Amino acid sequence: MIRIMSFNIRCSNCADGLNRWENRKPLVLARIQAFQPDLLGVQECRDDGQAGFLKAALPEYQFYGVQRGGGGETGVEMAPIFVRKECFQVLRAGHFWLSETPQIPGSIGWDATFARTAAWAELLHRPTGRRLVFLNTHFDLQPAAIAGAAHLLRGWAKKITPDLPLIVTGDFNSEKDSPAYRELTAEDRLHDVYRQAHPGEADAITFHGYGNPEAFKTIDWILGSRHFTTLSTSVDPWQNHNRYPSDHYPLRAEVEWKQTGEGTKNEPG
């Protein structure tokens, strides 16, 4: 079994009053430690004290992320990955920008407000000896940028990992009735692990704006390739007297490998 979490932790420079990072950071850490994911994708993690806090508090994980750049105060923001060392060996890692020029650092694509990145790693699963690719990302807010990023990510998955198992986490800033969702789940390359675990049920809210019903959205997803069966998926709605770890709920999943040959045709050994 592989435990996966996607968690937008809300950037530490946001002027959130009582919900500022210094008050929330022990809550963020507690939710991660409560689930103990093997693969953790984090969004809105600044490469300053915020990332430093998580790396120091989670020494059992290998960290990989890159500043998105693009200038300004937000340029140090990342969408990094954390990989549990006892479960996985990192074979290689990389990143790209969500733009028409994905290899140019800090490039801003389409109508995006900010530069955006995707970080990924090819991993060896120590218990089984099987390989997979884990990618984490954070899409922009603007419609053309969301559509462009989805198309780019789908093309990357088909080209770079045509047969390797793939797990994707992220804040996609779009609901599941969007063109971006349809793009990423087309052709059966990736499936929505929440919907696989909860067929026919309503999607769970992941963005809540610190408990504001008018803000409720389902914009954080975990996607997996055909190589995995979903055992469970849930959001973590923990709060204490309206004190939340973030303005997003963590999204959690447990998946297991299908037997070799069961939905794994052409998977490299």
C-alpha positions in Angstrom: 0.0 0.0 0.0 1.1 3.6 -0.8 -0.2 6.5 1.2 -0.5 9.8 -0.7 -1.3 13.3 0.4 -1.9 16.6 -1.5 -1.8 19.7 0.8 -2.0 23.4 -0.1 -0.5 24.8 3.1 -1.2 28.5 2.3 1.9 30.7 1.8 3.6 32.1 4.8 3.6 35.7 3.6 -0.2 35.9 3.3 -1.8 38.5 5.6 -4.3 36.2 7.3 -4.5 37.7 10.8 -5.1 34.9 13.3 -4.6 32.4 10.5 -1.1 33.6 9.7 1.6 30.9 9.2 3.2 31.2 12.6 -0.1 30.2 14.2 -0.9 27.5 11.6 2.4 25.7 11.1 2.1 23.3 14.1 -1.3 22.4 12.8 0.0 21.7 9.3 2.7 19.5 10.6 0.2 17.6 12.9 -2.0 16.8 9.9 0.9 15.5 7.9 2.1 13.4 10.8 -1.4 12.1 11.6 -1.6 10.5 8.1 2.1 9.7 7.6 2.0 9.8 3.8 4.6 8.0 1.7 4.3 10.6 -1.0 3.4 14.2 -0.1 2.8 17.0 -2.6 2.7 20.5 -1.1 1.5 23.7 -2.7 2.2 27.3 -1.7 5.4 26.4 0.1 7.8 29.3 0.2 11.5 28.6 -0.1 12.3 30.4 3.1 11.3 29.7 6.7 8.3 27.7 5.5 10.1 25.1 3.6 12.9 25.1 6.2 10.4 24.3 8.9 8.9 21.4 7.1 12.3 19.9 6.1 13.6 20.1 9.6 10.4 18.7 11.1 10.1 15.8 8.6 13.7 14.4 8.4 12.3 11.0 7.3 11.4 12.5 3.9 13.5 13.5 1.0 12.6 16.9 -0.3 12.7 18.2 -3.9 11.4 21.5 -5.1 12.3 24.5 -7.1 11.4 28.2 -6.8 8.9 29.2 -9.4 10.6 32.6 -10.1 9.0 35.2 -12.3 10.1 38.1 -10.1 8.5 39.7 -7.1 7.7 38.5 -3.6 6.0 35.4 -4.8 9.1 34.1 -6.8 10.3 32.0 -3.9 7.1 29.9 -3.8 7.3 26.2 -4.7 5.2 23.2 -5.3 7.6 20.6 -3.8 7.4 16.9 -3.2 8.3 14.9 0.0 9.2 11.2 -0.4 9.4 8.9 2.5 12.9 7.4 2.5 12.1 4.1 4.0 9.5 3.4 1.2 11.2 4.9 -1.8 14.6 5.5 -3.4 14.8 8.5 -5.7 16.2 7.4 -9.0 16.0 10.8 -10.7 14.1 14.1 -10.3 13.3 17.1 -12.4 10.9 20.0 -12.9 9.5 22.2 -15.6 7.5 25.4 -15.8 3.8 25.5 -16.8 4.3 27.6 -19.9 4.9 27.5 -23.7 8.6 27.3 -22.8 8.7 24.8 -20.0 12.4 24.6 -19.7 13.0 28.4 -19.2 13.2 29.2 -15.5 10.5 31.7 -14.4 8.6 31.6 -17.6 5.0 32.6 -17.4 2.6 30.9 -19.8 -0.6 31.9 -21.5 -2.6 34.4 -19.4 -1.1 33.3 -16.1 -0.7 35.8 -13.2 2.4 34.0 -11.9 5.1 31.6 -13.0 4.1 28.0 -12.1 6.0 24.8 -11.8 5.7 21.0 -11.7 8.2 18.9 -9.7 8.6 15.2 -10.3 10.7 12.2 -9.3 11.1 8.7 -10.6 11.1 6.4 -7.6 11.9 2.8 -6.7 9.3 1.4 -4.3 11.5 -0.5 -1.9 8.9 -3.1 -0.8 8.1 -4.3 -4.3 11.0 -3.2 -6.5 8.6 -1.5 -8.8 9.1 2.0 -10.3 6.7 4.9 -10.5 6.8 8.6 -11.2 5.4 11.1 -8.7 4.5 14.6 -9.8 3.2 17.6 -7.9 2.0 20.9 -9.3 0.0 24.1 -8.7 -2.0 25.6 -11.6 -2.5 29.3 -12.1 -5.9 31.0 -11.5 -6.4 32.2 -15.1 -8.6 30.1 -17.5 -6.2 30.0 -20.5 -3.3 29.2 -18.2 -5.2 26.3 -16.5 -6.1 24.9 -19.9 -2.6 25.3 -21.3 -1.1 23.7 -18.2 -3.4 20.7 -18.4 -2.5 20.2 -22.0 1.2 20.5 -21.3 1.0 18.1 -18.3 -0.9 15.5 -20.3 1.6 15.7 -23.1 4.5 15.4 -20.7 2.9 12.3 -19.1 2.5 10.6 -22.5 6.0 11.4 -23.7 8.1 11.1 -20.5 6.2 8.3 -18.7 4.2 6.5 -21.4 4.3 3.2 -19.6 5.7 3.9 -16.1 3.1 4.1 -13.3 2.3 7.7 -12.5 0.8 9.5 -9.5 -0.1 13.2 -9.7 -1.0 15.6 -6.9 -1.9 19.2 -7.1 -4.0 22.3 -6.6 -5.5 22.7 -10.1 -7.6 25.8 -9.4 -10.4 24.3 -11.3 -13.4 22.1 -10.6 -14.0 18.6 -11.9 -16.5 19.8 -14.6 -13.7 21.9 -16.2 -11.9 21.3 -19.5 -8.6 20.9 -17.5 -10.1 17.9 -15.6 -11.4 16.3 -18.7 -8.0 16.8 -20.4 -6.1 15.2 -17.7 -8.4 12.2 -17.2 -8.9 11.6 -21.0 -7.8 8.4 -22.7 -7.6 6.5 -19.4 -4.0 7.5 -18.7 -4.9 8.9 -15.4 -8.0 8.4 -13.2 -9.3 10.4 -10.3 -8.6 8.3 -7.2 -11.4 10.0 -5.2 -14.0 9.2 -7.7 -12.7 5.7 -8.0 -13.1 5.2 -4.3 -16.5 7.0 -4.1 -18.3 6.1 -7.4 -21.5 8.0 -7.8 -21.0 10.2 -4.8 -20.5 14.0 -4.6 -17.0 15.2 -4.7 -15.6 16.4 -1.4 -14.8 20.0 -0.8 -11.0 20.7 -0.6 -10.9 24.5 -0.6 -12.9 26.1 2.2 -11.4 29.6 2.7 -11.0 29.1 6.5 -14.5 27.7 6.9 -16.3 30.1 4.5 -19.2 28.2 2.8 -19.2 30.8 0.0 -15.7 29.8 -0.9 -16.2 26.0 -1.1 -14.6 24.3 -4.1 -13.1 21.0 -5.2 -9.9 22.0 -6.8 -7.3 19.7 -5.2 -7.0 16.3 -6.9 -5.0 13.1 -6.7 -4.7 11.3 -10.0 -3.3 7.8 -10.6 -2.5 5.7 -13.6 -4.0 2.3 -14.4 -1.3 0.5 -12.4 -3.0 1.3 -9.1 -6.3 0.4 -7.3 -7.6 3.0 -4.9 -8.3 1.6 -1.4 -9.5 4.8 0.2 -9.6 8.5 -0.4 -10.8 11.3 1.9 -10.3 14.9 2.9 -9.1 15.7 6.4 -11.6 18.3 7.7 -9.8 18.8 11.1 -10.3 22.1 12.8 -10.4 23.3 16.4 -12.9 26.0 17.2 -12.5 27.4 13.7 -8.8 27.3 13.7 -7.7 25.5 10.5 -4.2 24.3 9.4 -4.8 26.0 6.0 -7.5 27.4 3.7 -7.4 24.0 2.0 -8.2 20.6 3.5 -5.5 18.0 3.0 -6.5 15.3 0.4 -5.5 11.8 1.3 -5.5 8.5 -0.5 -4.3 4.9 0.0 -3.6 2.9 -3.2 -2.2 -0.4 -3.9 -0.4 -1.9 -6.9 -2.4 -4.1 -9.3 -0.9 -7.5 -9.9 1.7 -7.5 -12.7 -0.3 -8.0 -15.9 -3.5 -6.6 -14.4 -3.7 -3.2 -16.1 0.1 -3.0 -16.3 0.8 -4.1 -19.8 4.2 -2.8 -21.0 5.2 -1.6 -17.6 9.0 -1.8 -17.4 10.5 -4.2 -14.9 
